[in-house]
Amino acid sequence: MLSDRINIQYSIDVEEFPSEIKRLLAKAQEHVNALHDAALPALMQTEDKSILSLNTLEEIDIVRRRLAAIDYGLSDVDHILTAYLEFKVKGQPEAETAPDPVADEEPQEHPANMLFNDLSALQEKVDELNDAKV
């Protein structure tokens, strides 16, 4: 019935987006229809003594799995539409060009050099503390 899920990533042509969205929505609709036919209404009519059973637990699990499948499907649609709309708004990425250097701008120190300077300063402090103990 409802199996484990695995995340995948793939690309499709932009022209295929509408049919992919419709396919995913149709799948979500199948789960909605199955959920409608689920046993919840019948369980609510069950006598109090019978409701506390393994059968009730199994039926609740089925309903929860169907709800999760609906949520997963709609989440997939959400991600696809978001990516598509971002693509449309931003357009196709242009080739990145290096920024023009500004003449009066000072060069930035490389992060590795900054780390080395920090470690050197730390080592000097440790040496000072060790000398003070002697």
C-alpha positions in Angstrom: 0.0 0.0 0.0 2.1 2.9 1.2 5.8 2.3 1.1 8.9 4.0 2.4 10.0 7.2 0.7 13.3 8.2 -0.9 14.3 11.7 -2.0 15.6 12.0 -5.6 16.6 14.9 -7.7 16.1 15.1 -11.4 15.6 17.7 -14.1 12.9 18.0 -16.7 12.2 20.4 -19.6 10.4 23.5 -18.7 7.6 22.5 -21.1 7.0 19.4 -19.0 6.3 21.3 -15.8 2.6 21.6 -16.3 2.2 17.8 -16.9 4.5 17.0 -14.0 2.5 19.2 -11.7 -0.8 17.6 -12.9 0.7 14.1 -12.4 1.7 14.9 -8.8 -1.7 16.5 -8.1 -3.5 13.5 -9.5 -1.5 11.2 -7.2 -2.4 13.4 -4.2 -6.0 13.3 -5.3 -5.9 9.4 -5.3 -4.7 9.5 -1.7 -7.5 12.0 -0.8 -10.0 9.7 -2.4 -8.6 6.7 -0.5 -8.6 8.7 2.7 -12.3 9.5 2.1 -13.0 5.8 1.9 -11.0 5.1 5.0 -12.5 3.6 8.1 -12.7 6.7 10.3 -16.4 7.2 10.0 -17.0 3.5 10.8 -14.6 3.7 13.7 -16.5 6.6 15.1 -19.7 4.5 15.2 -17.9 1.6 17.0 -19.0 0.8 20.5 -16.7 2.1 23.2 -15.5 -1.4 24.2 -14.5 -2.2 20.6 -12.7 1.1 19.9 -9.8 0.1 22.2 -8.5 -2.5 19.8 -5.6 -3.4 17.5 -8.0 -2.9 14.5 -8.5 0.7 15.5 -4.8 1.3 15.8 -4.2 -0.3 12.4 -6.9 1.9 10.8 -5.5 5.1 12.4 -2.0 4.1 11.1 -3.5 3.8 7.6 -5.2 7.2 7.8 -2.0 8.8 9.1 0.1 7.3 6.3 -2.4 8.6 3.7 -2.3 12.0 5.2 1.5 11.9 5.1 1.4 10.8 1.4 -0.8 13.7 0.6 1.5 16.1 2.4 4.6 14.7 0.6 2.9 15.0 -2.8 1.8 18.6 -2.2 5.3 19.4 -0.9 6.8 18.1 -4.1 4.4 20.3 -6.1 5.3 23.3 -3.9 9.1 22.8 -4.4 8.7 22.4 -8.2 6.5 25.5 -8.5 8.8 27.5 -6.3 11.8 26.5 -8.4 10.0 27.3 -11.6 8.8 30.7 -10.4 12.3 31.6 -9.2 13.7 30.5 -12.6 11.1 32.7 -14.4 11.8 35.7 -12.1 15.6 35.5 -12.2 15.8 34.3 -15.8 18.7 32.2 -16.9 21.9 32.7 -15.0 24.4 34.9 -16.8 28.1 34.3 -16.9 29.6 35.8 -13.7 32.2 38.4 -14.3 34.9 39.4 -11.9 34.2 42.7 -10.3 36.3 45.6 -11.4 38.9 46.4 -8.7 38.5 49.8 -7.1 41.8 51.7 -7.1 41.6 53.1 -3.6 40.3 49.9 -2.0 42.7 48.1 0.3 43.3 44.5 -0.5 41.5 42.1 1.9 43.6 39.8 4.0 43.1 36.1 3.1 41.1 34.2 5.8 43.9 31.6 6.2 46.3 34.4 7.0 43.9 35.9 9.5 43.6 32.5 11.2 47.4 32.1 11.2 47.7 35.6 12.8 45.1 34.7 15.4 46.9 31.5 16.2 50.3 33.3 16.4 48.8 35.8 18.8 47.3 33.0 20.9 50.7 31.2 21.0 52.4 34.4 22.2 49.8 34.7 25.0 50.4 31.1 26.0 54.2 31.6 26.0 53.8 34.7 28.2 51.7 32.8 30.7 54.2 29.9 30.8 57.1 32.4 31.3 55.2 34.1 34.1 54.8 30.7 35.9 58.5 30.1 35.9 
